[in-house]
Amino acid sequence: DAYVRVTATRGIGDQFGFGYSKNMKPTLLVVVRPSKIIPNALYEKGVKIDFQFSSLFNSHEKISKIKSLSAQTYVLAKQKALDNNCYEMILMDAFETVYEGTSSNLFIVKNGTILTPPLQAGILAGTTRAGVIEVITEKLNIPFVQKTFSRSGVLQADEIFLTNTNIHVLPVTQADKTIISNGTIGKITRNILNTFRQTLIEIME
């Protein structure tokens, strides 16, 4: 029913720099807003993704040498996706190894096996990602591997889907200019989506 974002900081104190006083009281910010409704058409037709090099995974870029708490990399990549009529931009390094979206985790299906980049690659550990992996391995028993893969691997995938808290499991039917799964929702992706949704219903009950 609602989107809740909780942000905790160490609080306000006189200590300058990374050190902090044990007497400091944490600052807690809770933002609550109505849950964003994802149109059913996106689950029936799928969405388009594209690719962009990211300073997060390219140590040679100047931005990686800046101490920053900014989410600028994600913001600019997402805006580029919107400007290009894409749902999501997939971030990759200089060798075209793909990692994650600006606010989603990436999964592909190839020859009946599901692949997704491992946490060790530096991606964010999505809660929905973990739940989907549990559905894949424990409920559906589909072959599953956590490993990195390239942009070309995504373009050659049989099926692609994204995960995050709001979209759950969102099918992808176009990557850059390549049509995936003949522009239809793959059977494995649909099975995962339906099973994951049923799992959420069971949890709520």
N, C-alpha and C positions, 0 to 999 in steps of 0.2 A: 504493500500500500504506500510505502514511503521510502525515500532515499535518505539515509542517515550517514553523515561523514563526521568522524570523530578525530580531532587534531589535538594532540597533547604536546606541550613544550615544557622545558625545564623551569620556566617561570622567569620573573624579573628579579635581578640581583645586582650587587655592586661589583661583582667579579667580572673582569674584562677578559675576553678570549674564551678558550675552550674549558677552562676550569670553572667550577661552580661551588657555591656554598651549600652545605648540607641543610642549612636553614631555609633555603628557598622553597617556595610553594609552587607547584606546577600550575601552569595555565591550561585550562581545558576549554576547547571550543567545539560545540556540537551544532552542526547545521542539519536541519530537517526540511525536506521539501517533498511534494507529491512525486511518486514514482513516475518515471518517464515511460510512456506507453510506446512500445515498438510496433509499428504497423505490421499487421499479419502478412501484407504483401511482400515484405522483405524476407519472410520465412518461406514464402511460396515461390518467389522469383530469384531469391538470393541477391547478394550485393557485389559490388565491384571493389577491388583493392588495387593498390599500386605500390611501388617500391621507392625508397629514398635512402641514400647514405646518411648515417647518423654519427655524430661526434661521440656519442656514448660508447660506440664500439670501434672508433677509429682513433687510436692514441696519437697519430701523427697530426691530427687537426689542432689548431690553436685553442679552440674552445675547451679542449680536454685539459688544458693547463691552467684553467681559471677555477679558483675556489668559488663555487656558486651553489646556492640552494634553488636556483631557478629551474622551472620546467619548460624553459624556452624551446628546447629541442622538440619536445612533444607537441607544444602549442603550434609551432611553425609547421611541423609535419602534418598535423591534423588540419590546419587551415589550408595547406596545399592540397590535401585530399578533397576538402570541401570545394575549393576553387576548381578542381578538376572533375567534379561530379563523382567522386569516389566516397565510399563509406569509411574506408580506413587506409592509412599509409603504413606499410610494413618496413621496419627499420632494418638496415643491413650494414655490414662493414665494407672495407675497401676491397675485400675478396668476394663480395656478393654473397656472403653467408648471411642468412636471414635470422632474426631473433624474435621480434615481437611487434605488435602494433603500438600505436600511441596510447591506447587504453584497452588493449585486448591481447590475449594470447593466441598463438597461431597453431593450428593442427592441419595436417594433410593426410590423405589416404592414398596409398600406393600399393597395388597388387594385394589388397585385402588387409594390409597392415597400416596402423595409425602411427604417425610420427609427430613429435613436438619437440622443440628445443629444450634441453635440460636446464634446471635452475643454475647449474654450475657455469653455464654460458654467460650468466650475468643478467638474465631476464627477471622480471618481477614475479613473485610467487602468487599468482592469482588464486583467490578462494574458489571461484567457479572452476578454474583450471583443475584444482585438486579434486573437486567433486566430480568433474567429468571423467578424470582419469580413473576414479573409483568405479564409476558406472561402466567404463570401458573394460576394465580388468576384472571386476568382481561380479558384475551383473550380466554383461554381454559376452565376456570372455573372448574379446576380439584381440588378435595379435597387436601388441603395442610396444613401441620403442621410443625412448627419450634420447634424441641425438640431433645435432645441428645438420642443416641441409642448405643448399644454395637456392638462389633465386630461380635458376633453371629447374631445380627440383620441384619448386612450387608450381611453375608453369607446366610441368609434365605430370602433375598430380592427377589422380582420378577424381578426387574430391578434396575440398578445402572447407574448413569452418573456423570461426573465431569464437572465443569465449570471454565473457566478463560478467559481472554481477547483474547488469541491466539487460543485456541481450541474451544471456544464458548460452545457447548454442546457435550461432547465426551462420547459415550456409553462404558460401562464396561461389558465384557462378562465372565471375570474370576476374582475371588477374592481369593487369596492364591491358594489352590488347588480345590476350588469349582467353577463349571461352572454355570454361571448365565443365566437364561432365555434360557436354552438349547443351549447356545452358539450363540444365535441370538440377533439382536437388538430388544428390546421391542417396542411395538406399541406406548406406551405413550412417551418413550424417543424419538422415531423418530418424533412424532408429535410436541414435544417441540422443537427439533432441527430445523425442517422445519419452524415452526412458528417464532422462534427467528431469523433465517436467513432472513425471509421475512420482519420482523420488522426492521432489519438493513438496508435492501434495501430501505424501505420506508423512513427511516431517512436520508439516503444519497440522496434520490431524493428530 
